[in-house]
């Protein structure tokens, strides 16, 4: 569990915008940055939502290439507002990635062994999952609905537990959902791991935004979380 190694940034809340794809992208990126630079940073999903062209509040796909080509602003410089707006040109984007790729581009869902290897090699990774009413209602324990519907949500995979036979995932629905924003989900449940992708952050001190730590085909998924 990368959370035990101070390499998982705090849970965020995407609000009523279907921008899970941006939060999955940044969750993996911030995790890689923490692993490589021993520093937690808070990067701007709003920057990626407005400027990357990878999606909108109606869904999207991984935006790692944008982080390579343009970089990301810090959250404090380009705060999240849960609405897609015009791309701002008045902010610096010092947080950059240098590479990304799919864990296994030959299959929809990589093997458990391949996902574990990617977690060990790169840190937290971005994956898709199928959200259902039961998923939305999760409050704790190991989620094992094992639905086989279409994927519709992006999350960040941060660890595993073989005793539980489950992945540890970070969601973007705030800390009031699940186990303070996290979930244990069975290895073979709800297509978790679909389109798993890793990203490698730049090794640089220029993006520090917090205290130093000691220690396939184009596919759109739509966020189907219901809001009151």
KETI-691620 format. One record per residue (C-alpha): x, y, z. Coordinates in nm, 4 decimals. Example, Ala and Ser with C-alpha at 12.3 -4.5 7.8 and 13.67 -1.06 7.14 Angstrom:
BEGIN
((1.2300,-0.4500,0.7800))
((1.3670,-0.1060,0.7140))
This chain:
BEGIN
((0.0000,0.0000,0.0000))
((0.1690,0.3188,-0.1178))
((-0.0388,0.5024,0.1414))
((0.1839,0.3438,0.4055))
((0.4873,0.4915,0.2276))
((0.3630,0.8533,0.2206))
((0.3156,0.8294,-0.1557))
((-0.0623,0.8778,-0.1848))
((-0.1955,1.2311,-0.1956))
((-0.5159,1.3212,-0.0077))
((-0.8573,1.2232,-0.1438))
((-1.0229,1.4918,-0.3558))
((-1.3834,1.5513,-0.4619))
((-1.4746,1.5883,-0.8295))
((-1.8193,1.7210,-0.7388))
((-2.0981,1.7104,-0.9968))
((-1.8586,1.7090,-1.2954))
((-1.7838,1.3761,-1.4655))
((-1.4116,1.4457,-1.4591))
((-1.3075,1.1176,-1.2968))
((-1.0638,1.0678,-1.5865))
((-0.8705,1.3785,-1.4795))
((-0.8639,1.2706,-1.1138))
((-0.7439,0.9236,-1.2097))
((-0.4727,1.0835,-1.4227))
((-0.3562,1.3172,-1.1476))
((-0.3843,1.0546,-0.8749))
((-0.1318,0.8404,-1.0588))
((0.0880,1.1371,-1.1474))
((0.0996,1.2726,-0.7924))
((0.1792,0.9224,-0.6689))
((0.4696,0.8860,-0.9101))
((0.5987,1.2294,-0.8112))
((0.5857,1.1326,-0.4438))
((0.7728,0.8071,-0.5078))
((1.0440,0.9740,-0.7168))
((1.0795,1.3066,-0.5348))
((0.9799,1.2177,-0.1751))
((0.7381,1.5097,-0.1807))
((0.3601,1.5308,-0.1841))
((0.2238,1.7790,-0.4366))
((-0.1256,1.8988,-0.5237))
((-0.1647,1.9427,-0.8992))
((-0.4542,2.0955,-1.0912))
((-0.7245,1.8692,-1.2311))
((-0.8972,2.1871,-1.3482))
((-0.5985,2.2657,-1.5702))
((-0.6281,1.9225,-1.7298))
((-1.0080,1.9506,-1.7570))
((-0.9905,2.2901,-1.9284))
((-0.6818,2.2490,-2.1418))
((-0.5892,1.8887,-2.2244))
((-0.8597,1.8060,-2.4769))
((-0.8815,1.4593,-2.3216))
((-1.2372,1.5007,-2.1947))
((-1.4996,1.7146,-2.0275))
((-1.7535,1.6977,-1.7456))
((-1.9278,1.4339,-1.9605))
((-1.6357,1.1885,-1.9478))
((-1.2926,1.1446,-2.0995))
((-0.9750,0.9397,-2.1028))
((-0.6245,0.9440,-1.9549))
((-0.4538,1.2804,-2.0045))
((-0.0937,1.1800,-1.9368))
((0.0280,1.3101,-2.2726))
((-0.0856,1.6580,-2.1705))
((0.1273,1.6333,-1.8565))
((0.4235,1.5415,-2.0770))
((0.3642,1.8067,-2.3433))
((0.2429,2.0986,-2.1312))
((0.2740,2.0000,-1.7660))
((0.0302,2.0872,-1.4903))
((-0.0288,2.3927,-1.2807))
((-0.0410,2.3601,-0.9043))
((-0.3859,2.3327,-0.7502))
((-0.3266,2.6577,-0.5608))
((-0.2647,2.8411,-0.8904))
((-0.5522,2.6818,-1.0844))
((-0.8168,2.5628,-0.8343))
((-1.0878,2.3108,-0.9133))
((-1.4375,2.4471,-0.9808))
((-1.6132,2.1328,-1.1187))
((-1.7096,2.3043,-1.4465))
((-1.5126,2.2934,-1.7712))
((-1.3976,2.6417,-1.8613))
((-1.1628,2.8211,-2.0965))
((-0.7988,2.7220,-2.0744))
((-0.5992,2.9734,-1.8758))
((-0.2708,3.0964,-2.0181))
((-0.1714,3.3064,-1.7169))
((-0.0403,3.0223,-1.5005))
((0.2876,2.8343,-1.4960))
((0.2842,2.4564,-1.5396))
((0.5973,2.3307,-1.3615))
((0.4688,1.9795,-1.2831))
((0.5598,1.7554,-1.5745))
((0.5625,1.3896,-1.6667))
((0.8270,1.2268,-1.8850))
((0.6609,0.8985,-1.9894))
((0.3433,0.6944,-1.9636))
((0.2035,0.3683,-2.0921))
((-0.0550,0.0958,-2.0472))
((0.0346,-0.1845,-1.8084))
((-0.0643,-0.4375,-2.0771))
((-0.2055,-0.2977,-2.3998))
((-0.2895,-0.6454,-2.5324))
((-0.5749,-0.7023,-2.2871))
((-0.8577,-0.4949,-2.1398))
((-0.7710,-0.5909,-1.7819))
((-0.4081,-0.6822,-1.7006))
((-0.3410,-0.9819,-1.4787))
((-0.3173,-0.9422,-1.1031))
((0.0562,-1.0146,-1.1302))
((0.1045,-0.7470,-1.3981))
((-0.0844,-0.4865,-1.1954))
((0.1210,-0.5672,-0.8858))
((0.4435,-0.5359,-1.0847))
((0.3355,-0.1981,-1.2216))
((0.2473,-0.0751,-0.8729))
((0.5899,-0.1787,-0.7480))
((0.7731,-0.0269,-1.0449))
((0.5868,0.3007,-1.0910))
((0.3816,0.3698,-0.7777))
((0.0053,0.4381,-0.7884))
((-0.1532,0.3742,-1.1285))
((-0.4709,0.4872,-1.3042))
((-0.7405,0.2266,-1.3695))
((-1.1051,0.2107,-1.4716))
((-1.3875,0.0250,-1.2972))
((-1.7625,-0.0329,-1.3290))
((-1.9601,0.1751,-1.0802))
((-2.2993,0.0398,-0.9760))
((-2.5525,0.1380,-0.7116))
((-2.3820,-0.1051,-0.4734))
((-2.0430,0.0532,-0.5462))
((-2.1855,0.3966,-0.4700))
((-2.3280,0.2673,-0.1413))
((-1.9976,0.1133,-0.0220))
((-1.9023,0.2020,0.3346))
((-1.6275,-0.0466,0.4228))
((-1.4856,-0.3974,0.4004))
((-1.4049,-0.5806,0.0765))
((-1.6355,-0.4921,-0.2115))
((-1.6990,-0.8052,-0.4188))
((-2.0107,-0.7477,-0.6289))
((-1.8287,-0.8926,-0.9350))
((-2.0560,-0.7190,-1.1845))
((-1.9517,-0.7539,-1.5489))
((-2.1098,-0.4417,-1.6948))
((-1.9296,-0.1673,-1.8848))
((-1.6633,0.0423,-1.7145))
((-1.7748,0.3976,-1.6388))
((-1.5403,0.5454,-1.3792))
((-1.1707,0.6205,-1.3265))
((-0.9859,0.5709,-0.9987))
((-0.6311,0.5380,-0.8662))
((-0.4940,0.1981,-0.7661))
((-0.2614,0.2392,-0.4670))
((-0.1986,-0.1074,-0.3229))
((-0.3208,-0.4597,-0.2539))
((-0.3718,-0.7172,0.0204))
((-0.3429,-1.0861,-0.0705))
((-0.5091,-1.1878,0.2558))
((-0.8148,-0.9907,0.1451))
((-0.7605,-1.0789,-0.2238))
((-0.8358,-0.7161,-0.2924))
((-0.6971,-0.3942,-0.4351))
((-0.6823,-0.0693,-0.2407))
((-0.8201,0.2143,-0.4525))
((-0.8480,0.5892,-0.4031))
((-1.1667,0.7471,-0.5328))
((-1.2498,1.1117,-0.6094))
((-1.5816,1.1448,-0.4274))
((-1.4447,1.3080,-0.1133))
((-1.3612,1.1524,0.2227))
((-1.7261,1.0970,0.3134))
((-1.7504,0.8009,0.0743))
((-1.6224,0.4515,0.1540))
((-1.3336,0.4217,0.3978))
((-1.2429,0.7914,0.4100))
((-1.2462,0.8019,0.0314))
((-1.0784,0.4625,-0.0210))
((-1.2091,0.1134,-0.0998))
((-1.0972,-0.2476,-0.0831))
((-1.2236,-0.4155,-0.4003))
((-1.1846,-0.7845,-0.4884))
((-0.9302,-0.8576,-0.7624))
((-1.1997,-0.9837,-1.0017))
((-1.4805,-0.7424,-0.9184))
((-1.6458,-0.4891,-1.1500))
((-1.3691,-0.4970,-1.4116))
((-1.1316,-0.3130,-1.1796))
((-0.7973,-0.2648,-1.3505))
((-0.9441,-0.1976,-1.6952))
((-0.7067,0.0100,-1.9135))
((-0.4540,0.0322,-1.6293))
((-0.1896,0.2942,-1.7045))
((0.1293,0.4125,-1.5364))
((0.2974,0.7499,-1.5561))
((0.6476,0.8636,-1.4655))
((0.6844,1.2099,-1.3160))
((0.9815,1.4319,-1.3809))
((1.2458,1.4231,-1.1110))
((1.2577,1.7881,-1.0178))
((1.2262,2.0221,-0.7187))
((1.0417,2.2881,-0.9218))
((0.6947,2.1485,-0.8572))
((0.7094,2.1133,-0.4803))
((0.3821,2.2194,-0.3239))
((0.4033,2.0663,0.0214))
((0.6387,1.9467,0.2955))
((0.9242,1.7159,0.2082))
((0.8630,1.3588,0.3173))
((1.0903,1.1402,0.5174))
((1.0434,0.8088,0.4406))
((-0.6417,0.0285,-2.7105))
((-0.9103,0.2080,-2.9113))
((-1.0139,0.5485,-2.7926))
((-1.2827,0.4866,-2.5317))
((-1.4901,0.7261,-2.3294))
((-1.6191,0.6490,-1.9862))
((-1.8908,0.8562,-1.8271))
((-1.9020,0.9175,-1.4568))
((-2.2398,0.7910,-1.3360))
((-2.2255,0.8904,-0.9717))
((-2.5557,1.0326,-0.8544))
((-2.5594,1.3574,-0.6636))
((-2.8199,1.4910,-0.4255))
